[in-house]
Amino acid sequence: MLCENKDGWHMKYAVEPDKIGLEFRKIVLDPESFFQTAIILKDSRSVKAGMASLSSGRKIFLKRYNCRSFCHSLRCSFKESRALRSFNAGLRYSGIGAMVPEVLGLRYPSSFFSMKPSYLFLAAAESSMPCQDFFYMAMSQKSLMDRYIHKIGSLLRKIHDHGLMHGDTKLSNFYIVAQNDACDDFEIGLWDFDSTFACNLPLPPSKRVRDLGRTVSSFKEMARRTGADLELREIALKILSAYGEYFPNDGIFLVEKEAMRRFSAGRRRKLA
């Protein structure tokens, strides 16, 4: 990994900059110029995200983490920044063979306390389909829906056994890469690592339940919106079946309870 300091900034490259080109190096040195030509995907108080193509045709995804206030910056000075945490998490996911967008680089202030933003650079997950779109396709095909749920459960077991909790495993944070037009042969990946918790041991049950419950509640919410014939218990049982033997007999109760808590909280926020 190449690291450099320049004008009060740390830059980290997960790949050799020369392999991507001088154009990418310029973007890292001046990321705000990237947004001038990028398609803006999100622009909120906390983050701004966009995607643009290099002259080579390669698409780059850039996420800027804003400093929201003086107090926010002061709090963040005593812990790892979101951009750095996401950068390290992306490398951890890649290292265990999970499908994630390739981590390219990072730019963040070198001073202990700073009001400047941080930037995360990823390769765009090209030829991918959002999991929510795939859900609509799988609604009318029970076997496809079952494989869809099974692959998500298997992926969660894999990252949990390697000490990673994604932290926000709603369906929109999974993506599909189909191997053919019929989409009956596909792989599932993860993106948005901002809430990832990482440790060097397999995750304890409480953190596994948080991810599993979040996924089940997201399935239930999608079923509610689309009219799909999926009950919360049915989803939880299928996810745990794919997850494999880990929880004792109360596993289904714990996951259902967490899923219902999250589903109910989400409904209350929408009604508020």
C-alpha positions, 0 to 999 in steps of 0.5 A: 500500500502506498501512502503519502503526505501533502499539504496537510493531507494523508493519501493512501492507495490500495492499488498502485496509482500508476496502474489506474493512471495519472488522471486518478492521481489528480482526482485524489489530489483535487477530489472536488474537481471530480464532482464537477463532472460526476453524476451526483448520487447523494448530497446531504449534510453528512456525505456527498457521493458521485460517480464519473468515468475516467478517460480510460472508461473506468468508472470511479465512485467517490464519497466525501464525508463532511465535517458537520460542525465544530462539536462533531469534528471534536468528537471525531478527533478521538476515534477513527474517521468514517472514511478511514474505517470504510477504507479498512473495512473494504480491504477486510471484506476483499481479503476474505473473498467477499464481493465488494467494490474495489477499494482504490484510495483514501484522502483525509486530513493529517492534523489531529483536529480538522474541519476538513472533509475526508474522501473515499475512492472506490471502483464502481460496481459495474454490471451490478443490479440493486438487490431491491430491483432483483427482489421484484424479479424474484417475486414471481419465481419461488426458486429464485427467491429462495436462492436469493435469500440463501445467498444473502444468509451464506454471505452474512455467515461468511463475514461474521465468522471473519469478525465483520459486522456490516451494521446496516444489512438492508437490501439496498446495501446488497447488490447483484451481479448476474452471470446471464440475462435470465439472472438465474446464475448470480452472485451477491455483494455488499457495499456501503461499509460506513457502519462496519464493526471489525474485530479479530475473532468471530463475532459474538451472537449479539452482533450477528443477531443485529445484522440478521435482524436488519436483513429480515426486517428489510425483506419484510418491508420490501414484501409489504411494499410489493405485496409479496407473499413472505411472512417475517418468520418464513424469511427468518427461517430461510435466512437462518437455514442458509446461515448454518448451525450456530445459534442454539434453539432460541436463534429464531426467537432472537432474530425475529425479535430484532427484526420486529423491533427494527421493522416497527421502528421503521414504520413509526419513523415513516408515520411520524 
